[in-house]
Amino acid sequence: MFYAPAGARRGPTKGRPPRHGAKLALRDPATHPDPVHRSVQELERYGAVSTVAFERMHQKIDTRAGCKDSHGSPPLIEGTVIGLNVEHLPGGQPPKPMWLWASKPVPGDVREVDHWWSMYLRRFDIEHTFRFLKQNLGWARPHLREPNAADRWTWIVIAAHTSLRLVRPMAIECRLPWQQPIPESKVTPGRVRATYRRACQNTVHPANPPIASTAGPGRPRGGVNRVKPVTQPVGLAHYKG
């Protein structure tokens, strides 16, 4: 629930002046005023995205937890309310309107409003990447005390994430039996990590072959050891005279 500025006083001049103006209920289109900006963008992932922006909107502050140190009436924090409606969602679910609030009361132009909601959509990709780095690549696993060590570990994790992106063509051939075939452009780093061991078996290894973990065959039966044992020289310090 948002409210517009109170504006000029109405009626008699006595009494307390109003603090809140017209009500803006997000679920009730009848309460929506004329937007200050309106735009329609075409995106490959969401289709047609229609945007409306309402400037100088604020909410009622009923508690003083956030402004307990201030005296008098709670402050009115104005901002811009942005409403988004998309044509379709990637998963096929029915789309619902999404509402955002920006701390700038009056946006500069419609391009600034489009920049705000596009950055919010970009946040989902960034959050999924951070979650993958922490849960799957162990970004937050070591407890490092030095900032330089933390920076070096971050670069190692980034290099591992980059290698998972580069191995995508090989991961398509090594998919697990229960995984459906998908195009290379849609292979996620998590799926590549699940088949990374099998993908590495098909690559060229420039290192030497691994050493066997069991004992060797030894000298043939009936053979003679012709290698003389190494004799360590005894120093004069061991003699007591």
Secondary structure, 3 states (H helix, E strand, C coil): CEECCCCCCCCCCCCCCCCCCCEECCCCHHHCCCCCEEEEEEECCCEEEEEEEEEEEECCCCCCCCCCCCCCCCCCCCEEEEEEEECCCCCCCCCCCEEEEECCCCCCCHHHHHHHHHHHHHHHHHHHHHHHHHHCCCCCCCCCCCHHHHHHHHHHHHHHHHHHHHCHHHHHHCCCCCCCCCCHHHCCHHHHHHCHHHHHHCCCCCCCCCCCCCCCCCCCCCCCCCCCCCCCCCCHHHCCC
